[in-house]
C-alpha cells in the first residue's frame, strides 16, 4: 500500500489506513490494490515493490487514464485515501 500511495502522492509518509475507517472500507481498499500488483506482473513481469519510482508511477497513471470508468474510479479512490492518510494534510495551514 505504501508504494502505491507514494506513487500517487509524492512524499507520502503516512502509516497506513486509520482504524477509524470502517473494516469493510479498509478490506476493499487493500483488495483493490491487488490490481496494481497484478498489473505490474502483467505489464512489467516484476513485483511492484521492485520497480523504479518512474515505473511505479507509470503503472498507477495507466489506471488514471484507463478507458474503463471503474479503473479511473479506483485510482481516484486510492488518491483520496492517500491524501486523507497523509499526516502533512493535518499540518497544512487552513485556507480560511
N, C-alpha and C positions, 0 to 999 in steps of 0.2 A: 504494500500500500504506500509506503513512504516513497519508493522510487517513482510510482505513478504520480503521486501528488507533487513531488519535486519537479516532475516533467511538466506539470500543468502550471504550478505557481513557483517560479524561480525563488530560491531561498527559503522554501517552506521548511520550517523546523518544528512542526507540531509533533505530538507524541502519539497520534492515532485518533481513533474516534472516541469522543467522550461518552461516559456511561449514561449521560443524560439522554443520548439518542436512544429511542426505543430499540429493543433487541432485534425486532424484525427489520428495522432500517439498517442496523449495523450488519446483520447477516446478509441482507440483499446487496448492500454496497460491497461487501467483501466478495460475495458470489459474482457480482458483475465485473469485478476486477480480474476474474479468471479469464475474461475475454481478451484483456490486454496481454496476459501471459500466453494465451493460446495464439494470439496474433503474432507475437514475437517469435514463437516457434515456427509458425507457418510462413511468415514473411522473411525472417532473418535466420531461421534454423539455429537460434541460440536463445538461452533463457533471458528474460527481460532484464534481470539484475546484472547480467554480464555485458550488456550493450553499453556503448558510449552514451553520453548525455544527448548528443545530437541524434543518435539512432532512436533513443527512447522518445525524445520529443517528436520525431518523425512518425513513430507508430501512434502515439497519442493524438497527434494532429490529424492523422488519417481518419480517426473516429469523428473529429470535429467537422471534417469536410465530406463525410460519407453522404451518399445519395439516400441512404436509409435513415428516416427520421428517428427511429429507435436508437441507432448508434450515436447520432448527434445529441439526442436527449441524454444518453448515458454519459457522454463527455461533459455536458452541462451539469449533470448531477455530480460527477466527480469533481468538477471545478468548484461547485458550490460547497461540497463537503471539505475540499482542501482549504478554501477561503475561510469557512466557518471554524475550522480547527487550527488555523494559523494563529499562534499567540501574538504575532505582530499586529493583528487586527485590533486586539484589546488595547494595545498601547498607542494606537493611532489617535491623533488629536481629533476631537469632534469638529465636524464642519460647521456646526451651529454656534 
